[in-house]
Amino acid sequence: MVATPGGTERAGALRRLNTPRSVQVRPGEDGTPDAVRHMGVWLSVVEVLDRYRTEDRWWTSEPVARTYCELLLEDGRTITLFHDDLRDGWWEQKYG
């Protein structure tokens, strides 16, 4: 017999992976992030490595319209954020 790992999820339950998390952003004049707040500390954006927009599910009751930015931060990390253009909020999207 194997002991229960202590979680509240039932066996075989599905859970979402890499769920985006809300993040605070200081946007620049063009709307691209100038700084991102991480663990209570504001980090400057050194470079915008990539920026693209996606629109999907426009035919449903839950359409998606997002502007993605891959950013190089002052501490050397790269992160991917997206702006939810329909709900006006910034989110961090982790991959892997």
Stockholm file with secondary structure:
# STOCKHOLM 1.0

chainA/1-96         MVATPGGTERAGALRRLNTPRSVQVRPGEDGTPDAVRHMGVWLSVVEVLDRYRTEDRWWTSEPVARTYCELLLEDGRTITLFHDDLRDGWWEQKYG
#=GR chainA/1-96 SS CCCCCSCSSCTTCCCCSSCCEECEEEECTTSSEEEEEETTEEEEEEEEEEEEEEEECTTSSSCEEEEEEEEEETTSCEEEEEEETTTTEEEECCCC
#=GC SS_cons        CCCCCSCSSCTTCCCCSSCCEECEEEECTTSSEEEEEETTEEEEEEEEEEEEEEEECTTSSSCEEEEEEEEEETTSCEEEEEEETTTTEEEECCCC
//
